[in-house]
Amino acid sequence: LYKLDEFKQLVKDFSDVADFLVVYLAEAHATDAWAFANNVDISVHKTLEERLAAARTLVKEDPLCPVVVDEMTNITASKYGALPERLYVIQSGNVFYQGGIGPWGYNPEEVRKVLEKIK
């Protein structure tokens, strides 16, 4: 939840200059695949309905912005190199900032610096 709290703070601080969106991708740490201890109990998605149900778990945490779901072909994750997670700033249809691949490259503070320049 720490990462989500950092993301929520970005939304609060910069919603006047940026629109935020979460794209829910394939579950990176599915309990029936590669999981961490104390992880949320989510299995590998076999159907879009399962992915939607998993995304609802995130929605319950109120990320303060819309949440959309990647197709089962994982086209968004593939195009953006986003598995398991990645932050982007897109301005006028162009990638303005591409963060590192998470979890280690997930850095909301870098996004904050980029958005402060825009603000």
C-alpha positions in Angstrom: 0.0 0.0 0.0 3.0 2.3 0.4 3.4 2.6 -3.4 -0.3 3.2 -3.8 -0.2 5.9 -1.1 2.7 7.7 -3.0 0.6 7.4 -6.2 -2.5 8.9 -4.5 -0.4 11.8 -3.3 0.7 12.5 -6.9 -3.0 12.5 -8.0 -3.9 14.9 -5.2 -1.0 17.2 -5.8 -1.1 17.4 -9.6 -4.7 16.7 -10.7 -4.9 20.4 -11.7 -2.2 19.8 -14.5 -2.5 16.1 -15.2 -5.1 13.4 -15.8 -4.2 10.1 -14.1 -5.0 6.6 -15.2 -4.2 3.2 -13.9 -4.0 0.3 -16.4 -4.4 -3.0 -14.7 -2.2 -5.6 -16.4 -1.7 -9.3 -16.0 -1.1 -10.2 -12.3 2.6 -10.2 -11.8 2.6 -12.2 -8.6 -0.2 -14.6 -9.0 -0.6 -17.1 -6.2 -0.6 -20.0 -8.6 2.5 -18.8 -10.3 5.3 -16.5 -8.8 4.0 -15.1 -5.5 5.3 -13.3 -2.5 4.4 -14.2 1.1 1.4 -12.2 2.4 0.4 -11.4 -1.2 -3.2 -10.7 -2.3 -4.7 -14.0 -3.3 -5.1 -13.5 -7.1 -4.5 -16.3 -9.6 -3.2 -16.0 -13.2 -6.1 -14.5 -15.2 -7.5 -17.0 -17.7 -10.4 -14.8 -18.8 -11.2 -11.2 -19.0 -13.8 -11.6 -16.3 -11.0 -12.9 -13.9 -8.9 -9.9 -14.8 -11.8 -7.5 -14.2 -12.4 -9.1 -10.8 -8.8 -8.7 -9.9 -8.8 -5.1 -10.9 -11.8 -4.5 -8.6 -9.5 -5.3 -5.7 -7.4 -2.3 -6.7 -10.5 -0.1 -7.2 -11.5 -0.9 -3.6 -8.3 0.8 -2.5 -9.5 4.0 -4.2 -6.5 5.0 -6.4 -8.3 8.4 -6.9 -8.3 8.0 -10.7 -9.9 5.8 -13.3 -8.7 2.2 -13.6 -8.9 0.4 -16.9 -8.0 -3.2 -17.7 -5.5 -4.4 -20.4 -6.8 -6.9 -23.0 -6.1 -10.6 -22.5 -3.5 -10.3 -25.3 -1.6 -8.0 -22.9 -1.2 -5.4 -25.7 -0.7 -2.5 -23.4 1.8 -4.2 -21.2 3.7 -5.3 -24.3 3.6 -1.9 -26.1 4.7 0.0 -22.9 7.0 -2.6 -21.5 5.0 -2.3 -18.3 5.1 -5.6 -16.5 4.9 -5.7 -13.6 4.5 -2.0 -13.3 5.7 1.3 -14.8 5.0 5.0 -14.5 4.6 7.2 -17.6 3.8 10.8 -18.3 2.3 11.3 -21.7 1.8 14.8 -23.1 -0.1 15.5 -26.3 0.1 11.9 -27.3 3.9 11.6 -26.8 5.8 9.9 -24.0 7.3 12.7 -22.0 8.6 10.5 -19.2 9.1 6.7 -19.0 9.9 5.4 -15.6 11.9 2.3 -14.8 10.4 -1.1 -14.7 8.9 -1.9 -11.3 9.1 -2.8 -8.6 12.7 -1.5 -8.3 12.3 1.1 -11.1 8.9 2.4 -9.8 9.7 5.9 -8.6 6.8 8.3 -8.0 9.3 11.0 -6.9 10.7 11.1 -10.5 7.2 11.6 -11.7 6.7 14.4 -9.1 9.8 16.2 -10.5 8.5 15.9 -14.1 5.0 17.2 -13.1 6.5 20.1 -11.1 8.2 21.3 -14.3 4.9 21.2 -16.1 3.1 22.9 -13.3 
